[in-house]
Amino acid sequence: MLGGYKKMKQFISVNDLPSVEKIIKEAITIKNDPYSYAHLGKNKTLGLIFMNPSLRTRMSTQKAAVNLGMQVMVLNIDKEAWALEFNDGAIMNGTNVEHIKDAAAVMGMYCDIIGLRSFPGLINKDLDYSEYILNKFISYTMVPVISLESATLHPLQSLADLITIEEHKSTLLKPKVVLTWAPHIKALPQAVANSFSEWMLKANVEFIITHPEGMNLNPKYTEGAKIIYQQEEALQDADFIYIKNWSSFNNYGQVYDQGEQWLLNKDKLRQTRNAKIMHCLPVRRNVEVPDELLDGPNSLILEQANNRIYAAQVVLKNILENIS
């Protein structure tokens, strides 16, 4: 029987799922009949709290909630709310107007489920990886919390990615999936790459990570993955290539300024098994990935974006079943 994830009380990482395989199958079933659980969200409210910009996460999660019959409230903390204080015992005589204890508690009163997006500062590794903002919300809202991307992970994106791979793996029993670092003009978080690695290591795939030396990810999320520092070697016989930039974990926030050689192109794809191209978006075209790949027949970027709806919807469905 699909569904019935009674233990899902939050969604912060892949570890909140009793079964990755079952939730992928359930998401695809929901995709084929997206309004079949519209009764679950009746008289329920989803609060979406954004401390950072969003396009796909915002719209797909709203769409998923509406498909389930929920009401949605969206708050852009950086533009529409009081500046928040996160430190316990703070003497609030500065620019921060409201303490997270009060703000999150009130949000929990108004909403049945809270979704939160909060990026890292990429300055203090220990602070970012403690997930202090996400954990404060979890502590004080007193309702289920869904990560809309945190300082370290982006589980909704990874769930959508795995749905996409499942749909496009054809008859392959164990496709080869390569996560490759790509150049960028500024330092980006490790959240998408961390999360993708964490999910792939629980999926039935052969998983390879390739990146320049020094641009490593947190080993907590890559343990068990094969890491290769030569991109073309890693791409050999690949079925799916996930392209993403990230900054260094050890040399925290550091960028790699000689990344042009890591730009993927059609020539490099000749050694793959006609690999599908994946990227979470937004993408800086012709910096991270060339147009010829993004707009080519092997690109899955729009399929990934579409599956963001059903990733969010299957998570919301299972949490709603738990709190109903």
JOURHU-V311574 format. One record per run of one state. SS is the DSSP state (hx for helix, st for strand, lp for the rest). FROM is the first residue (numbers start at 1). TO is the last residue. If there is no record, write none. Layout:
# JOURHU-V311574
ss=SS from=FROM to=TO
ss=SS from=FROM to=TO
This chain:
# JOURHU-V311574
ss=lp from=1 to=10
ss=st from=11 to=11
ss=lp from=12 to=13
ss=hx from=14 to=16
ss=lp from=17 to=19
ss=hx from=20 to=32
ss=lp from=33 to=44
ss=st from=45 to=50
ss=lp from=51 to=55
ss=hx from=56 to=67
ss=lp from=68 to=70
ss=st from=71 to=76
ss=hx from=77 to=80
ss=lp from=81 to=83
ss=st from=84 to=85
ss=lp from=86 to=97
ss=st from=98 to=99
ss=hx from=100 to=110
ss=lp from=111 to=112
ss=st from=113 to=117
ss=lp from=118 to=124
ss=hx from=125 to=129
ss=lp from=130 to=131
ss=hx from=132 to=141
ss=lp from=142 to=143
ss=st from=144 to=147
ss=lp from=148 to=154
ss=hx from=155 to=168
ss=lp from=169 to=175
ss=st from=176 to=181
ss=lp from=182 to=190
ss=hx from=191 to=200
ss=lp from=201 to=205
ss=st from=206 to=210
ss=lp from=211 to=218
ss=hx from=219 to=222
ss=lp from=223 to=225
ss=st from=226 to=228
ss=lp from=229 to=230
ss=hx from=231 to=235
ss=lp from=236 to=239
ss=st from=240 to=244
ss=lp from=245 to=258
ss=hx from=259 to=262
ss=lp from=263 to=263
ss=st from=264 to=264
ss=lp from=265 to=265
ss=hx from=266 to=269
ss=lp from=270 to=275
ss=st from=276 to=278
ss=lp from=279 to=284
ss=st from=285 to=285
ss=lp from=286 to=288
ss=st from=289 to=289
ss=lp from=290 to=290
ss=hx from=291 to=294
ss=lp from=295 to=298
ss=st from=299 to=299
ss=lp from=300 to=300
ss=hx from=301 to=323
ss=lp from=324 to=324
